[in-house]
Amino acid sequence: MASSVTVLRTVREVREWRGDAGDVGLVPTMGALHGGHRRLVERAAADGVAIASIFVNPTQFAPNEDYRAYPRSEEADLALLADAGCAAAFIPGVEEMYRPGEDMRVVPGDIASRLEGAARPGHFAGVCTVVAKLFGMVRPARTYFSHKDFQQLRVVQTMVRDLALWIRVVPFEIVREPDGLAMSSRNAYLTPDERRRAVALSRGLFAARDEWARGTRDAATLRATVRGIASDAGTPEYVSIADPVTLRELEGRAERAVVSLACRVGRARLIDNVLLGMSLDELARL
């Protein structure tokens, strides 16, 4: 039988809990949890004491994005966390995370300027600010991020490095549905027909991965392969073959690459990627 999760609503409660918690690992989430989140929490619990945050962060949404519609399912989320071995869930309100009169934000540098940063201006300033706040509130030894949001992972790694923070960022594999679609809270927006079409996104990425395994290294060829297949889901906003360290777009021969895309399928804006020529262990050492 799953154990219960300690629910914390305020910074004071988090700090009181943290005082006796020991070796803590933080899994930041926006809720609407799925199997990918479960795997992150299970890893955190295996490494020490796991705490997950559930907070739909308004500062990382643009005015035309889905902040108000973003799925929220606290009761189901707590059940999943309990089953995954999570010790505590920090579920603050907006007024707890952003107090009146606050005047400070964390503004990321060049690594946040392209891909999702270009498509969603201000997004990564919101991400960095809320993640830095969570780090200060929870004081974890480790934090866990799936590489499905690859740029977010690299932005957080860069923030931790450049601000000399004490936290180890643990990258984690993408967790997928049996047909290959990356698990995402936004998959709930898909109609049955859109769900069938959406799998073309991962098929395009896997085709590029297969070409890489056969020796293809030309960035333009890989990009064309992904776009040709992924377009069955919709018109991609971007298809990128980028250096996984700098996220600068590659031309010509690639020795390592993160192949990523974003595509709107119905109401859902979906992102996905595959990492080529670089392991998660190497990524963790950046």
CORTA-V125479 format. One record per pair of residues at least 6 apart in sequence whose ideal C-beta (glycine too) atoms are under 6 Angstrom apart, sorted by the first residue. I is the first residue (numbers start at 1). J is the second residue. If there is no record, write none. Layout:
# CORTA-V125479
I:J
I:J
This chain:
# CORTA-V125479
2:82
2:83
5:78
5:81
5:82
5:86
5:89
6:88
7:89
8:14
8:17
8:88
8:90
10:96
11:137
14:90
14:137
14:138
17:88
18:139
21:49
22:49
23:48
23:141
24:49
24:51
24:140
25:44
25:47
25:48
25:50
25:140
25:142
26:51
26:138
26:140
26:143
27:40
27:41
27:44
27:52
27:144
28:53
28:134
29:37
29:52
29:54
30:56
31:54
31:72
31:77
32:71
32:73
32:185
33:77
33:80
34:183
35:175
35:183
36:146
36:175
36:183
38:80
38:84
39:175
40:144
40:172
41:50
41:52
41:84
41:86
42:84
44:50
44:144
45:85
49:87
50:86
50:87
51:88
52:81
52:86
52:89
53:90
53:134
54:77
54:89
54:91
55:92
56:70
57:126
57:130
58:67
59:126
60:123
60:126
60:127
61:67
62:120
71:185
71:188
81:89
105:125
105:129
106:128
106:129
106:132
107:125
108:124
108:128
108:155
111:154
111:155
111:158
111:247
112:124
112:155
114:247
115:151
115:240
116:151
117:124
119:237
124:155
127:152
128:159
131:156
135:167
142:168
142:170
143:167
143:169
144:170
144:172
145:153
146:172
146:174
147:153
147:171
148:174
148:182
150:258
150:260
150:273
153:171
156:169
157:169
157:286
160:167
160:169
171:280
171:283
171:284
174:182
175:183
176:182
179:199
180:199
180:202
181:198
181:199
181:202
182:272
186:268
189:267
189:268
190:198
190:268
194:265
194:266
197:233
198:233
198:265
200:229
200:230
200:232
200:233
201:230
201:233
201:263
201:272
202:272
203:229
204:226
204:229
204:230
205:259
205:272
205:274
207:225
207:229
208:222
208:225
208:226
208:259
209:274
211:225
212:276
217:253
217:254
219:241
219:250
219:251
219:254
222:241
223:239
223:241
226:239
227:239
230:236
230:261
233:263
233:265
234:263
234:264
234:265
236:261
236:263
237:262
238:262
239:261
240:260
241:250
241:257
241:259
242:249
242:258
243:250
244:256
244:258
244:278
256:277
256:278
257:276
258:273
258:275
259:274
260:273
262:271
263:270
